[in-house]
Amino acid sequence: MKKVSFAEFGGPDVLRLTDAEEPHAGPGRIRIAVRAAGVNPVDWRIREGQVLGAHPVELPAGVGLDAAGVVDEVGEGVEGIEVGDHVFGEGSSTYAEFAVLSVWARMPEGLTYEEAAGYPSVVETALRIVREAGVRPGQTLLVSGASGGVGSAVLQIARDRGITVIGTAGAANQEYLRSLGALATTYGEGWAERVRQLGRVDAALDLAGSGVIRELVELTGDPGKVVSIADLDAPKLGVRFSGVAGSVPDALAEAAALIARGRLHIPVEKSYTLAEAAAAHIDSQAGHTRGRRVIVV
């Protein structure tokens, strides 16, 4: 089978499309014929060797955590799923023609494979950081870098919970944020004052790692009300860096319920082939995403 892998840590140029042996579903696992794989910032952080504590790597290594596809092997002890079912979930080395998933759920009706592949890590992260920020219905959450996949999910989850959201993004994404129910403003010089003009901030999320932690602390008045998933130096300012996943099965179940109710939709901004994995990482690292990027197999 074809699989994207890397034999050394480094930039996007270390990624190679190789011929590899097919993986097989062990106990408690399923294998899917991958139709699409989600492209997440953690993918290139793993490729660069940034997050070895949370994601140990044995080289050469595959790439990708999220995928959607068709079940073609069911491991021992797995119940409630059969060969031929359409699922989305998390596993390992998902930039490939076949991948083993450790967590999965049936794809909600109406979703394409490309759309479904963009949900697992994104929704788990969004649910986790909203919880960690301690924001409650009736309060206001500031989201810095709000137009990407996690931001898109946060905005919709918060809206569903009765939380007001102020989102920052580039000029081209202002209307997109408003379409998701957020009060929108641009980042750049004077952004913190523009946020103040929109209202009080009870909690804040840093999704872009653009050096805004000090301002987020000032806006909330409490570093304990700020959570970052992108600035590894955030703890130096007393801010939580959230990098350890919570319950993915619960997140998938909640995502499926929100999708079914029409309360969550994350658009796919761009699709890539397996051979274009390096380009997908370059674009992901550049940011300014509206929704999700996915690899189509």
C-alpha positions, 0 to 999 in steps of 0.5 A: 500500500501507499503510505506517507512517512518520514525517517528523520525529524525536520521540515516538510521535505522529510515526508516521503510517499512510500510502499509499505506493508499493510497494517492489521487490526489487533484486539480492540482495533479496526482497520479501514480503507482510508478515504480521507485523513485530517491534516492537523497542526499536531501532525507537523509538530510530530514531524518536527519532533516538538511533542515527543513527550505526548507523542513518542515516535520511533523512526521511520514513522507514519503521519496522521491521526484522524481518518474516515473510511470503510471498515475492512478488518475488525479486531478481536473483542470489537463489537457493534461494528462490521466490515463495510461500515463507514466510520471516522475516528483516530488512529495512527499513520492515517496518511495511507491507503489503510490505517488502524483506528483505536477510536471510532464512531459511525459517520453521521448521515450526510457527511462526506468522507472528506468532511468526516476526516476533519472532525475527530481531533478538532472536536476533541480539542475544542470540547476540552479547551472550552471545558478547561477555560471554565467558561459558562453559559451567559459568559463571553469567550475570546478566541484568538485565531478563530477561523481554523478547524478548532476555532470553527468547532469552538465557536459552534459548540460555545453558541450551542451552550449559550456562550458569547464568542468574540473571535479574531481572524484575518480580514478575509475571514470576518464574515465567516466568523460572523456566520458561525455566530461570533462577534468578529474583529481582526488581529494586528495592531490595536486588536486588544482595544478592538476586543474591549470595544466588543465587550467584557472577556471572561475567558480566552483561548489561544489557537494560533500561537501568535504571541498574544498570551500577555494580552489575553491575560490582561483582557481576562484579568486571570491567567487561569482563564486562558488556555493555549494549544499553540504557544509552548511558552504559555506556562511561563506566564501562568497559562495552561498549555493544553496538549493531552487529549481527553475522551475521544469516544465521548468527543466523537459521540458529541460531535455526531449529536451536534452534526445530526442536530445541524449545530456543527459543520466544519467546512473543508477548505482544501484537499490534497493527495497523498503525494501532496502531503508536504504541501498540506503541511506547509499550508497548515503551518502558514495558518489562515485556514478557514475550516479544515484541510484533508488528505484524500486517498 
